[in-house]
Amino acid sequence: MQFNIYTEDSQSKARAGEVTTAHGKIQTPIFMPVGTAATVKAIHQSELIDPIKAQIILANTYHLYLRPGIDILEGAGGIHKFNGWSGPVLTDSGGYQVYSLGHRRKIIPEGVTFRSHIDGSKHFFSPESVIDLQRSIGADIIMAFDECTPYPCDYDYAKNSLALTHEWLKRCCSHFDGQGPKYGYDQTLFPIVQGSTYKDLRQESAQFVASLEREGNAIGGLSVGEPAEEMYAMTDVVCEILPWDKPRYLMGVGTPANLLECISLGIDMFDCVLPTRNARHGLLYTAEGILNIKNAKWKDDYSPIDPSAPCPTSRDHSKAYLRHLFQCGELLAYQIASLHNLSFFLWLTNTAREKIIEGTFTSWRDSLLRKVSQRL
């Protein structure tokens, strides 16, 4: 994997770059649609290309391990051949999903034992097995196995958790470096910075991760309930330490405002289920604010869903029609809303890149920040 930075913003830490992987180039900053089970919900792979213009998608190790099973993916020749997406893929290690299981999992130094949310069957993930699973899935970028601390989290728990995450990271790197890719193309391992919302722990973790000199780095354990100001503060602390010339991936973030703020802090890559999950509940993101299409105020509004949207579907259908689809429980409602939200998120990061290159990013960001979080 290669990463080139082409332009930096003069008034912030934002930068425009390009990541090169075996399955294509990724222009940064970038938002990555989440395809947990090898599919982005309600979206066909051809729609990811146009109108969404996605350059990379995510899949999740925990979910793919349980269904369809790693043997099925190996039989297909990896995830690209299994789901028909030819672009880059990033896999989460499953650490966050195991964390979210709560009483269904037990963390020990060797790894994590957990019970499936599907049938209650018992399983075990170790740093080594998670590397093997992601190799078999065939992702271009794979994530180290870590423990995601909850919020709030007391200092001692966060410190002990960080020590465990760092030990697991060393094991991940050793195991990754001791074997080659499974399908004949290069794969890249990203470490993950943890440390909850404690500045000294975040600094310690960022310094350790930076010392490993991997091709890219991730920041985890944020957007788990903490105030946005704490997320930004921890992101800023970490970005000051992580290598300037490596891509920085902020995991699980976030809202349009979160993306704009964190691009300003030097983040290059984002993912979040928010655009598709909220789409299925009728919440639509626009450059003017957020609208709940289920509200009665839209029932006889025949204007386009979003006349300035990058997605043609949002310009071709009215608010009244989309509300009608939701009221009737029609599946097309989820597709139209998901197309709209993902197109908007990709438009946001693509336009941020253009503005960084033009030298107008900060003023453009400030004008949007005043609007994107307001309810219409």
N, C-alpha and C positions, 0 to 999 in steps of 0.2 A: 504494500500500500504506500502511496505517496501523497503528500499534502503540500500544496503551494499557496502562499498568501500573495495576492495580487495588489490589494489596496487596503490601507488602514484609514479610518475616519480620524480627522484632525481634532475633533471635539469630544471624542469618546474612545473607548477601547474596541469598538466594533471593527471587524475586518471582513473582507471579501476574499474567499479562497476557493480551492478546488481539491477534492479528495479523489484519487484515482484507485479503483479497485479492479479485480479481475473481471467483474461484470459491468464495468462502466464508470463514468465520472460523476461526481456529485458536487455541484456548485454550492458553496456555503456563503452565508448561513442557510440552513435547510431544516424544514420540518419533515419528519418521517412518519407517514401513516402507520398505525398499529394493525398488524395482521396476526393477531394472537395465535390462531389455529391454522396458519398458512392461508388466511384469507382476511382481507379488510371487509368488515361486515357491511353487507348490502351493496358492495362495489365489485364490479367485474374487473379483471386485470387490464382489459383494454381501456377502461375508464380511468384507471390509475395513470395511464399515459396521456390520455386526452378525454375530458377537459382538465383533470386534476393536475397533470404534469408532475407527478411524483418521480423522484429520482432514486429513492431507496425506500424499502418497507421493512417493518419489524416482524419477527415471529418469536414465539415464546417456547423455551425449552421444556418447561414444566408441562404445559398443555400438550405439546407435540409428543412428548415422552409417554403421556397417558393415552392420547388419541391423536393420530392413528397407531402410534407406536414407532419406535426407531427402525424396526425391521422393515416396515412398510416404506419409510422414506429412503432407506438404503436400497431397497429393491427397485425404487423408481430412479435411483441415481442421484438423490439429493433433492432438496426443496425446490430448486429452480425447475427441475423436470417434473416434479410432483404437482406443482400448482401453476406452471406455465408462465411465471413471472421471470423475465430474462434479465432484469436489472439487479443491482446490489441488494443484499439482504443482511440485516443485523439481527442477531438473536440475543435476547435477554437470557441470563443464566438460569433463571427460575428462582433466584434468591428472594426477590420481592414477593412472588406468589407463595413461596414456602412461608415467608414471614407473615403473610396475610392469613394463613391457615389457623393461627392462634393455637388453640388447645389441641389441634390435630398434628402438631409437630413438636419435636424435641431436638434442641441444639446441643451437640457434644463436640469436643475438639476434633473428632474425626470427620464430622459432617453433620447432616440433619436427617433424622428419621421423621417420616410424615405419613399421613393417611390421605389417600385420594379423596378429593371432594366429590368424585363421581360414584365410587362404590365402596369407599372406606378401606380399600386394600392398603397394605403397609409397604412403604418404599424407603430407599435410602439414597441421598445425594451426598457425594464427597466432592472436593475440588477437582480431583482427577476424573471422576465419572462425569461430571458436568462438562469438562473439556471434551471428553470422548463423545458425549451426546451431541454437542454443538459441532464437532468435526463431522459427525455422521449426518446431522441435519444439512450441513453444507453451506452455512452462512459465510459471507465474506468477512464480516466483523463479528467476533464472538466476545462475550463479556465474562470477566472473572466472577467466581462464586463469592458472594459476600453476605454479611448479615445487615439487613436494613433495620436500623433502630426506630422504634416508634416515637411519636411526639405527643405529649412531652416525655422526656426521658431524663432520669437523673444522671449526674455526671459520672458516678462510678460505673453504672451500667454501660454508658456510652464508651467509657475508657476501656472496659473489659471487652466489649463488643468490637471495638476498633483493633485491639490486639489480636483477637481471633480472626477478624477480616484480613489483617496483614499476614498472619500465618497462612491462611487459606490462599492468599494472593501469591505468596512465594511458591506454594505447592502447585497452583495453577500454572505459573510461569514455567516452573521446572518441567511439569508434565507436557505442557504445550510445546516447549522447545525440544523435547525429547522425541517428538514424532512429526511426521509430515502430513500434509493435507490428504484428504481421502479421495477426492475426485479430480486431482490433477491441476487444481488452481490454488493460488495462495490464499490463506486465511490469516486474519490479524486479530490479536488479543488485546482488548482494552482493559486495563485495571480500573478500579472504581474507588474514588475518594469517599470516605465516610467520616463520621465524627459528630453527628447530630448538629445541634446549633451552638456548639462550644468552639470558640475561635481557636484556642490552643490545640484542640484535637483535630480540627480541620487543617490547621497549619501542619501539624505533625503528619497527618495522612497525606496531604498534598506533597510534602517534601519526600516522603517515602515512595509514593507513586512516581514522582518525577525522577527519583534516583534509578528507577528500573529501566528508563529510557525505551519504553515501548513506542509503537508507531502512533498511538493515540491514547487519550485518557478520558475517563468519564467521572461525573460527579453524581453520586447517589444519595439517598436518604433525605432529599428535600421534596417539597410539595407533598408532604405527608400530614398536613394539618397545621403547620407553623404559619404565623403571619407572613405576608408577602415581604415585609421589610426584613425579616430575619432570613428568608430565602435569598434575597438580594445581597444582604451583608455577607452571608457565608459563601455565596457564589463569587463575590468580589475578592474575598480573602483567598480563595482557592485559585482563582485565575491569576492572581499576582504571583503565584508560586509555580503553577504548572508551566511546562515549556511553551514558549511563545510559538515555536514552529511546529507544534503538534495539534491536531484537531481536538477540540474540547466538546464533550457531549454531556449536556445536562439532562438527566434521565427523568421522564415522567412529567415534564413541564411543557406547556401549561396553557394559560389563557392568552389571548392576543396581547394583552398588556404585559404579561410575564415574558413573552417572547421578545417584545420590543425592548423592555428593560434589560433583559439578560444578553441580548445581542450587543447592547451598549457596554456590557461588562466583559465582552470578549468570548462569548459562547458561540460555537459554530453549528452545533447539531442539537435538535430537540425531537422528542416524541411525546405523545400523550393520547389517551383514549377519548379525551374531552370532545373533540369535534364530532366523532361518530356516535359516542354515547349520548351526548346532548341532542344530537340530530334526531335520534330515535325517540326523544321526549319532546320534540318540537321546538327546541331552542336553536335559533339561527344566528350566526355571527356575521356582521357586516361592518364596513368602514364607518358607518354612522352609529353603530351600537348593536345591542342584542334584542332580538324580538322573539316572543313566544307565539308561534303561529297558531297555537291552540286557543288563544284568547278570542273571545267573541267579537272584539273590535275589528278583526280581519275577515269576518264572515261574508261581507259584501264589498270587500276591497279588491277591485279588479286590476289594480296596478301590479306590475311585475314583482315577484318575490324580492328581487334586488336589482333595480335597473342598471346599476353600475357594476354588477358582479362579473368576475372573470369567467364564470360558468354559464354557458348558453341556456342551460335548463332553468337557471334562476331568472333569466330574462324572458324566457318563453312562457312560463307559467305564472299565474296570478297567485296572490296571497290567499284569495278566496278558494281557489282550486286546491292548493296544498292543504289548507285548513280542512276542507271537505274530505280529502283523502285520510287525514288523521282521524277525523270524526268517524269515518267508516271503517277504520282499521285496515285500510288498504296497504299492502306491502310497498307499493310505489311511493308512498309517503316517505318511508325510511330511505329509499334510494335517492329521491330528489333532495331530501334534507341533508343526507350524508355527502352527496356530490357537492352540494352548495358549501357546506362547512369545510370540507377538505380542500376544495378549490380556493376558498378564502384564506385558509392557513398557508397554503403553498404560495398564493399570491402575496401574502404578507412577507414571508421570508425572501421570496424572489425579488420583490420590490425593495426590501431592505438592502439587498445586495446591490441593486441598481443605484440606490441613493448613496450607498457607501462609495461606490465607484465614481458617482457624479460629484461627491463632496457635499451633498445636501441631506445626509442621513439625519443629523440631530434635529434640524428644524422640521423635517417630515415626521420623525418619531414624535416630537412634542405635539404637533398638530393632531396626530392620530390618537395619542394617549388620552386626550381630553374627551374622545368620543367612543372608543371601542368598548368601554366597560359600562356605558350607560344603557338603561333599558328603554326601548322604544315603545 
